[in-house]
Amino acid sequence: MEVKLERRAKEAKMGGESDFGAFVEKFKDPSSIISTEEVPLKGLTFAVKDIFDMEGYVTGFGNPDWSRTHSAATSTAPAVLDLLKAGAVCVGRTVLDEMAFSINGENKHYGTPVNPSAADRVPGGSSSGSAVAVGANLVDFSIGTDTGGSVRVPAAFCGILGFRPSHGVVSTDGVIPMAQSFDTVGWFARDPDILHRVGQILLKSPPDSVPDIPNQVIIAEDTFQLLNIPVDRVTSILVKSLHKLFKGLIVREVNLGEYVKENVPSLKHFVSEDGGKVNQEFSIPSLTALSSALRKLQRYEFKNNHGQWVNTVKPDLGPGLSERIWGAVSSTDENVDDCRLVISELRAALTNLLVNDFCVLAIPTVPGPPPKIATEGGSLETYRSRAFSLLSIAGISGFCQVSIPLGMHDNLPVAVSLLAKHGADGFLLNLVRKIYATLQES
């Protein structure tokens, strides 16, 4: 793949008004590999999170010390290569949180990409630049990674579609690992048709081979109580849209926290881990415990992947993030086996809840609009805790999830998420394409 790169000056604000600070590297002469066969993504442009290997270029991982101590990649990640072979044109590599270890989208070294939906708010991370590039209409779609929420959060914050596939169905070869038990390759788009087309390439699924009509929608009513905006601003739009499109559809409510508590017994090892840190009015204990299990295993795997490098290089890391990375590096393997048991128990429990491949679970993507840039203190920690309670549902179970924008509330973006069983990715993409227009009408 022969492309000329224009590397930005290190001291410059990354991009300014021209590209919203989304890119760490832009290709002067974007090119793609054109197949002699049908090219389903012909004419589409995309951007790549700087965590994917691209032959001939150093994968930056959001930190200059990483770039300085690593060599250029000798091959291109299969996910990127598949998109190029499908005819899409790559225009550049995007900013991410350092070592993919945050959901804010702020980067000390490369700047914070400008949220096109709310310039004074964080864009979400760690796939911040990829989301901003799509939200600002700089590319047709982009790819990122989602371990704890790194596609879903920036999609919600930037008012665009974001898809986290079932764990293990899209190759993560050639992607710097964060925590392999949860790492996925996800993608962003403004248009549900483009989201679907990209999905067909990355999932390697035959076109339109599965239904687009759900036989049941389960609303996790307790999770919507975590919102810091009116609940009806989200749930009523979703229910109205579903009933308009699918006459006779079964829509039922469930208390997901109670269901998880009763059906995931291994959570007892994590119930008190965050005790006292979060106001109980804004928490669901079993989902908080679920989040604790995810983050415990995530820290442990991150340490195994990168602990030696962090200890040896002692990289320059941003505030807040530095503490989390060093905390991960000093983590132990205590309760790690229990974390893995939680994974298997939750997947089994949610598989039973979603009675078949054409049933979906509805939850908020995040607890509310994006926080302001440089927010500090207890309010941000409360927001993060509630966010991870929601994000850990798909993260632990390995289910696929899509974040769908629902317009604005008080001039800030709103989103809802739909989850489907592991392997039901094609159905979920088809469903999004079918319901998207009616959701926007509302």
VEXDREN-2710 file (C-alpha; in Angstrom, 1 decimal):
% VEXDREN-2710
k/r/px/py/pz
1/MET/0.0/0.0/0.0
2/GLU/1.8/3.1/-1.2
3/VAL/0.6/6.4/0.3
4/LYS/2.5/9.5/1.1
5/LEU/2.0/10.8/4.7
6/GLU/1.9/14.3/6.0
7/ARG/2.9/14.1/9.6
8/ARG/1.8/17.1/11.7
9/ALA/4.2/19.2/13.6
10/LYS/4.4/17.9/17.1
11/GLU/3.9/21.3/18.7
12/ALA/0.9/22.2/16.6
13/LYS/-2.7/21.8/17.7
14/MET/-3.6/18.7/15.8
15/GLY/-5.6/19.8/12.9
16/GLY/-7.4/23.0/13.9
17/GLU/-10.6/23.8/12.1
18/SER/-9.8/21.9/9.0
19/ASP/-10.1/18.4/10.5
20/PHE/-11.4/19.0/14.1
21/GLY/-8.1/17.6/15.4
22/ALA/-9.2/14.1/14.5
23/PHE/-6.0/13.0/12.7
24/VAL/-2.6/12.2/13.9
25/GLU/-1.5/11.4/10.3
26/LYS/-3.2/12.3/7.0
27/PHE/-2.4/10.7/3.7
28/LYS/-1.5/13.3/1.0
29/ASP/-2.5/11.0/-1.8
30/PRO/-5.1/8.6/-0.4
31/SER/-5.2/5.4/-2.2
32/SER/-6.9/2.0/-2.0
33/ILE/-6.3/-1.5/-3.4
34/ILE/-8.7/-1.8/-6.2
35/SER/-9.9/-5.3/-6.9
36/THR/-10.8/-6.6/-10.3
37/GLU/-13.9/-8.1/-8.7
38/GLU/-16.9/-6.3/-7.3
39/VAL/-15.9/-3.6/-4.8
40/PRO/-18.8/-3.0/-2.5
41/LEU/-17.3/0.0/-0.7
42/LYS/-16.2/1.8/-3.8
43/GLY/-16.4/5.6/-3.5
44/LEU/-16.4/5.6/0.4
45/THR/-13.6/7.2/2.4
46/PHE/-12.6/6.0/5.9
47/ALA/-10.2/6.7/8.7
48/VAL/-8.2/4.3/11.0
49/LYS/-7.6/4.5/14.7
50/ASP/-3.8/4.6/15.3
51/ILE/-3.9/1.3/17.0
52/PHE/-4.1/-0.7/13.8
53/ASP/-1.0/-1.8/12.0
54/MET/-0.4/-0.4/8.5
55/GLU/2.5/-1.7/6.6
56/GLY/5.5/0.7/6.7
57/TYR/4.2/3.0/9.5
58/VAL/4.7/3.0/13.2
59/THR/1.5/2.3/15.1
60/GLY/1.4/5.1/17.6
61/PHE/-1.0/3.8/20.3
62/GLY/-1.7/7.4/21.4
63/ASN/1.7/8.1/23.0
64/PRO/4.9/9.5/21.5
65/ASP/7.1/7.3/23.7
66/TRP/5.4/4.3/22.2
67/SER/6.1/5.6/18.7
68/ARG/9.7/6.3/19.6
69/THR/10.3/2.8/21.0
70/HIS/8.6/0.7/18.3
71/SER/9.4/0.0/14.7
72/ALA/7.2/0.3/11.6
73/ALA/4.7/-2.4/11.0
74/THR/5.6/-5.1/8.5
75/SER/2.0/-5.9/7.5
76/THR/-1.4/-4.3/7.6
77/ALA/-4.1/-5.5/10.0
78/PRO/-6.6/-7.8/8.2
79/ALA/-9.6/-5.6/9.1
80/VAL/-8.0/-2.6/7.4
81/LEU/-6.9/-4.7/4.4
82/ASP/-10.4/-6.1/4.0
83/LEU/-11.8/-2.6/3.8
84/LEU/-9.2/-1.5/1.3
85/LYS/-9.8/-4.6/-0.9
86/ALA/-13.5/-3.7/-0.8
87/GLY/-12.7/-0.4/-2.5
88/ALA/-12.8/2.0/0.4
89/VAL/-10.2/4.8/0.4
90/CYS/-8.2/5.4/3.6
91/VAL/-7.5/9.1/4.2
92/GLY/-5.6/8.9/7.5
93/ARG/-4.9/7.7/11.0
94/THR/-6.8/9.1/14.0
95/VAL/-6.0/10.3/17.5
96/LEU/-6.9/8.0/20.4
97/ASP/-6.5/8.1/24.2
98/GLU/-3.1/7.1/25.3
99/MET/-2.7/3.3/25.2
100/ALA/-6.5/3.1/24.6
101/PHE/-7.0/3.5/28.4
102/SER/-9.8/6.0/28.7
103/ILE/-13.4/6.8/27.5
104/ASN/-12.9/10.6/27.6
105/GLY/-11.1/11.3/24.3
106/GLU/-8.6/13.7/25.8
107/ASN/-4.9/13.3/24.8
108/LYS/-2.1/15.4/26.4
109/HIS/0.2/14.9/23.5
110/TYR/-2.0/15.2/20.4
111/GLY/-4.8/17.3/21.7
112/THR/-8.5/16.6/22.2
113/PRO/-10.4/16.1/19.0
114/VAL/-13.2/18.6/18.7
115/ASN/-16.6/17.1/19.3
116/PRO/-18.6/18.2/16.3
117/SER/-21.9/18.0/18.2
118/ALA/-20.7/20.0/21.3
119/ALA/-17.3/21.7/21.0
120/ASP/-17.0/22.3/24.7
121/ARG/-17.6/18.7/25.6
122/VAL/-15.3/15.7/25.3
123/PRO/-15.6/13.6/22.2
124/GLY/-15.4/10.3/24.0
125/GLY/-12.6/7.7/23.8
126/SER/-10.6/5.9/23.3
127/SER/-11.5/6.0/19.6
128/SER/-12.0/9.7/19.7
129/GLY/-10.5/10.8/16.4
130/SER/-12.3/8.1/14.5
131/ALA/-15.7/9.2/15.9
132/VAL/-14.9/12.9/15.3
133/ALA/-13.8/12.2/11.7
134/VAL/-17.2/10.7/11.0
135/GLY/-19.3/13.2/13.0
136/ALA/-17.6/16.1/11.3
137/ASN/-18.3/14.6/7.9
138/LEU/-14.6/14.2/7.1
139/VAL/-15.0/10.6/6.1
140/ASP/-17.9/8.3/5.3
141/PHE/-17.0/5.8/8.0
142/SER/-14.1/4.9/10.3
143/ILE/-12.9/2.0/12.4
144/GLY/-11.8/1.9/16.0
145/THR/-11.5/-0.6/18.8
146/ASP/-13.9/-1.2/21.7
147/THR/-12.7/-3.0/24.9
148/GLY/-14.6/-1.2/27.7
149/GLY/-16.7/1.2/25.6
150/SER/-14.2/2.8/23.2
151/VAL/-16.6/2.8/20.2
152/ARG/-19.9/3.1/21.9
153/VAL/-19.0/6.1/24.1
154/PRO/-17.6/8.4/21.3
155/ALA/-20.5/7.4/19.0
156/ALA/-23.0/8.5/21.6
157/PHE/-21.0/11.7/22.5
158/CYS/-20.6/12.7/18.8
159/GLY/-24.1/11.9/17.7
160/ILE/-23.4/9.1/15.3
161/LEU/-23.8/5.4/14.9
162/GLY/-21.3/3.1/16.5
163/PHE/-21.2/-0.7/16.3
164/ARG/-19.4/-3.1/18.7
165/PRO/-19.5/-6.6/17.1
166/SER/-19.8/-9.8/19.0
167/HIS/-16.5/-10.6/20.7
168/GLY/-14.2/-12.6/18.4
169/VAL/-16.1/-12.3/15.1
170/VAL/-13.9/-9.6/13.6
171/SER/-10.2/-10.3/13.4
172/THR/-8.1/-8.3/15.9
173/ASP/-4.8/-9.5/14.3
174/GLY/-2.5/-6.5/13.7
175/VAL/-4.2/-4.5/16.4
176/ILE/-2.3/-3.5/19.6
177/PRO/-4.1/-5.5/22.3
178/MET/-5.6/-3.8/25.3
179/ALA/-7.3/-6.7/27.0
180/GLN/-8.0/-9.7/24.8
181/SER/-11.0/-11.0/26.7
182/PHE/-12.9/-7.9/25.6
183/ASP/-11.1/-6.4/22.6
184/THR/-13.2/-5.9/19.5
185/VAL/-12.9/-4.0/16.2
186/GLY/-15.8/-1.6/15.8
187/TRP/-16.9/1.0/13.3
188/PHE/-18.7/4.3/13.0
189/ALA/-21.0/5.9/10.4
190/ARG/-23.6/8.6/10.0
191/ASP/-25.7/6.6/7.6
192/PRO/-27.2/3.2/8.6
193/ASP/-26.7/1.9/5.1
194/ILE/-23.0/2.6/5.2
195/LEU/-22.8/1.0/8.7
196/HIS/-24.4/-2.0/7.2
197/ARG/-22.2/-2.2/4.2
198/VAL/-19.0/-1.9/6.3
199/GLY/-20.4/-4.7/8.5
200/GLN/-20.9/-7.0/5.6
201/ILE/-17.2/-6.7/4.8
202/LEU/-15.8/-7.0/8.4
203/LEU/-18.2/-9.7/9.4
204/LYS/-17.8/-11.5/6.1
205/SER/-21.5/-12.2/6.1
206/PRO/-23.7/-12.7/3.0
207/PRO/-25.9/-9.7/2.1
208/ASP/-29.3/-9.6/3.7
209/SER/-29.2/-13.3/4.8
210/VAL/-31.0/-12.7/8.1
211/PRO/-34.3/-11.0/9.0
212/ASP/-34.6/-7.3/10.0
213/ILE/-37.7/-7.7/12.2
214/PRO/-37.4/-8.5/15.9
215/ASN/-39.8/-10.8/17.6
216/GLN/-39.3/-9.2/21.0
217/VAL/-37.8/-6.1/22.4
218/ILE/-36.8/-6.1/26.1
219/ILE/-36.3/-2.7/27.7
220/ALA/-34.1/-2.8/30.8
221/GLU/-36.1/-0.3/32.6
222/ASP/-33.8/0.1/35.6
223/THR/-30.9/1.0/33.5
224/PHE/-32.7/4.0/32.1
225/GLN/-33.0/5.3/35.7
226/LEU/-29.2/5.9/35.4
227/LEU/-29.8/8.7/32.9
228/ASN/-29.3/12.3/33.9
229/ILE/-31.8/13.5/31.4
230/PRO/-35.6/12.7/31.4
231/VAL/-36.1/8.9/30.8
232/ASP/-39.0/9.5/28.4
233/ARG/-36.7/11.5/26.2
234/VAL/-35.2/8.1/25.2
235/THR/-37.6/5.3/26.0
236/SER/-40.8/6.9/24.5
237/ILE/-39.0/7.6/21.2
238/LEU/-37.8/4.0/20.9
239/VAL/-41.2/2.4/21.8
240/LYS/-43.1/4.7/19.5
241/SER/-40.8/3.9/16.6
242/LEU/-41.0/0.1/17.3
243/HIS/-44.8/0.1/17.4
244/LYS/-45.0/2.2/14.3
245/LEU/-42.9/-0.2/12.3
246/PHE/-43.8/-3.6/13.8
247/LYS/-47.5/-4.0/14.6
248/GLY/-48.0/-6.5/17.4
249/LEU/-44.4/-6.5/18.4
250/ILE/-43.9/-7.7/22.0
251/VAL/-42.2/-5.0/24.0
252/ARG/-41.6/-5.9/27.6
253/GLU/-39.7/-4.4/30.5
254/VAL/-37.3/-6.2/32.8
255/ASN/-35.3/-5.2/35.8
256/LEU/-31.9/-6.2/34.4
257/GLY/-30.0/-5.6/37.7
258/GLU/-32.2/-8.0/39.6
259/TYR/-32.0/-10.5/36.7
260/VAL/-28.2/-10.4/36.7
261/LYS/-28.0/-10.6/40.4
262/GLU/-30.1/-13.8/40.4
263/ASN/-28.4/-15.5/37.4
264/VAL/-24.7/-14.6/37.8
265/PRO/-23.7/-16.0/41.2
266/SER/-20.0/-15.3/40.7
267/LEU/-20.7/-11.6/41.0
268/LYS/-20.7/-12.1/44.8
269/HIS/-16.9/-11.8/44.6
270/PHE/-17.2/-8.2/43.2
271/VAL/-20.3/-6.7/44.8
272/SER/-18.5/-4.7/47.5
273/GLU/-15.4/-3.8/45.4
274/ASP/-16.7/-0.3/44.7
275/GLY/-18.8/0.0/47.8
276/GLY/-19.2/3.5/49.2
277/LYS/-17.6/5.2/46.2
278/VAL/-20.7/5.9/44.3
279/ASN/-24.0/7.3/45.5
280/GLN/-26.4/4.4/45.6
281/GLU/-29.1/6.5/44.1
282/PHE/-27.2/6.4/40.9
283/SER/-26.1/2.8/40.9
284/ILE/-27.4/-0.7/40.2
285/PRO/-25.3/-2.9/42.6
286/SER/-25.1/-6.0/40.4
287/LEU/-24.2/-4.0/37.3
288/THR/-21.6/-2.0/39.3
289/ALA/-20.2/-5.4/40.3
290/LEU/-20.2/-6.5/36.7
291/SER/-18.2/-3.4/35.9
292/SER/-15.7/-4.2/38.6
293/ALA/-15.2/-7.7/37.2
294/LEU/-14.6/-6.3/33.7
295/ARG/-12.1/-3.7/34.9
296/LYS/-10.3/-6.2/37.1
297/LEU/-9.6/-8.6/34.2
298/GLN/-9.0/-5.7/31.9
299/ARG/-6.2/-4.3/34.1
300/TYR/-4.7/-7.7/34.6
301/GLU/-4.5/-8.4/30.8
302/PHE/-3.3/-4.9/30.1
303/LYS/-0.4/-5.5/32.6
304/ASN/0.5/-8.8/30.9
305/ASN/0.5/-7.1/27.5
306/HIS/2.3/-3.8/28.3
307/GLY/3.5/-3.8/31.9
308/GLN/7.1/-4.5/31.1
309/TRP/7.1/-1.7/28.5
310/VAL/5.6/0.8/31.0
311/ASN/8.0/-0.2/33.7
312/THR/11.0/0.0/31.4
313/VAL/10.2/3.2/29.4
314/LYS/8.2/5.0/32.1
315/PRO/6.3/6.9/29.4
316/ASP/5.0/10.5/29.8
317/LEU/1.3/10.0/30.5
318/GLY/-1.6/12.5/30.9
319/PRO/-3.2/13.3/34.3
320/GLY/-5.8/10.8/35.5
321/LEU/-4.8/8.4/32.9
322/SER/-1.3/8.0/34.3
323/GLU/-2.8/6.8/37.6
324/ARG/-5.0/4.3/35.9
325/ILE/-2.2/2.9/33.8
326/TRP/0.2/2.6/36.7
327/GLY/-2.6/1.1/38.7
328/ALA/-3.1/-1.6/36.1
329/VAL/0.6/-2.3/35.9
330/SER/0.6/-3.0/39.6
331/SER/-2.5/-5.1/39.6
332/THR/-2.5/-8.8/40.7
333/ASP/-4.2/-11.9/39.5
334/GLU/-6.5/-12.0/42.5
335/ASN/-10.1/-12.9/41.4
336/VAL/-9.0/-13.3/37.8
337/ASP/-10.6/-16.8/37.6
338/ASP/-13.8/-15.4/39.1
339/CYS/-13.8/-12.7/36.4
340/ARG/-13.7/-15.4/33.7
341/LEU/-16.5/-17.3/35.4
342/VAL/-18.6/-14.1/35.4
343/ILE/-18.1/-13.9/31.6
344/SER/-19.5/-17.4/31.0
345/GLU/-22.3/-17.0/33.5
346/LEU/-23.5/-13.6/32.1
347/ARG/-23.4/-14.8/28.5
348/ALA/-25.5/-17.8/29.5
349/ALA/-27.9/-15.6/31.5
350/LEU/-28.4/-13.1/28.7
351/THR/-28.7/-15.8/26.1
352/ASN/-31.6/-17.2/28.1
353/LEU/-33.1/-13.7/28.5
354/LEU/-33.0/-13.0/24.8
355/VAL/-34.9/-16.1/23.8
356/ASN/-33.6/-16.2/20.2
357/ASP/-31.4/-14.5/17.7
358/PHE/-34.1/-12.0/16.8
359/CYS/-34.7/-10.6/20.2
360/VAL/-33.0/-7.3/21.4
361/LEU/-32.2/-5.7/24.7
362/ALA/-32.5/-1.9/24.9
363/ILE/-30.4/0.2/27.3
364/PRO/-28.9/3.7/27.4
365/THR/-25.5/3.8/25.7
366/VAL/-24.2/6.2/28.3
367/PRO/-25.7/7.9/31.4
368/GLY/-26.3/11.2/29.6
369/PRO/-24.7/13.9/27.5
370/PRO/-20.8/14.1/27.3
371/PRO/-19.1/15.8/30.2
372/LYS/-17.3/19.2/29.7
373/ILE/-13.7/19.1/28.7
374/ALA/-11.3/18.9/31.7
375/THR/-14.1/18.0/34.1
376/GLU/-12.7/17.0/37.4
377/GLY/-13.9/15.7/40.8
378/GLY/-16.6/13.5/42.0
379/SER/-19.2/14.3/39.3
380/LEU/-16.9/12.8/36.6
381/GLU/-16.2/9.7/38.7
382/THR/-19.9/9.2/39.3
383/TYR/-20.5/9.5/35.5
384/ARG/-17.8/7.0/34.7
385/SER/-19.0/4.5/37.2
386/ARG/-22.6/4.7/35.8
387/ALA/-21.2/4.5/32.3
388/PHE/-19.2/1.4/32.9
389/SER/-22.2/-0.3/34.6
390/LEU/-24.0/0.1/31.2
391/LEU/-21.0/-0.7/29.0
392/SER/-20.0/-3.8/30.9
393/ILE/-23.2/-5.6/29.8
394/ALA/-22.0/-6.2/26.3
395/GLY/-18.3/-6.1/27.3
396/ILE/-18.7/-9.1/29.7
397/SER/-21.2/-11.1/27.7
398/GLY/-19.5/-10.6/24.3
399/PHE/-22.9/-9.6/22.8
400/CYS/-23.1/-7.2/19.9
401/GLN/-24.3/-3.7/20.5
402/VAL/-25.1/-0.6/18.4
403/SER/-25.4/2.9/19.7
404/ILE/-28.0/4.9/17.8
405/PRO/-28.3/8.8/18.0
406/LEU/-31.6/10.2/19.0
407/GLY/-31.0/13.9/18.3
408/MET/-30.3/16.5/20.9
409/HIS/-31.5/17.4/24.4
410/ASP/-30.6/20.9/25.6
411/ASN/-28.3/21.1/22.6
412/LEU/-26.4/18.0/23.6
413/PRO/-26.5/14.6/21.9
414/VAL/-28.7/11.7/23.1
415/ALA/-28.3/8.0/22.3
416/VAL/-29.8/4.6/22.9
417/SER/-28.3/1.2/22.5
418/LEU/-29.7/-2.1/21.2
419/LEU/-27.9/-5.4/22.1
420/ALA/-28.4/-8.8/20.4
421/LYS/-27.0/-12.3/21.2
422/HIS/-23.5/-13.3/20.3
423/GLY/-23.3/-13.9/16.6
424/ALA/-26.5/-12.0/15.8
425/ASP/-24.6/-9.1/14.3
426/GLY/-26.1/-9.3/10.9
427/PHE/-29.6/-9.2/12.3
428/LEU/-28.7/-6.1/14.5
429/LEU/-27.3/-4.2/11.5
430/ASN/-30.4/-5.0/9.5
431/LEU/-32.6/-3.8/12.3
432/VAL/-30.8/-0.6/12.7
433/ARG/-31.1/0.1/8.9
434/LYS/-34.9/-0.5/9.2
435/ILE/-35.7/1.6/12.3
436/TYR/-33.2/4.4/11.9
437/ALA/-35.4/6.8/10.0
438/THR/-38.4/6.5/12.3
439/LEU/-36.2/7.1/15.3
440/GLN/-34.9/10.3/13.7
441/GLU/-38.5/11.4/12.9
442/SER/-39.4/11.3/16.5
END
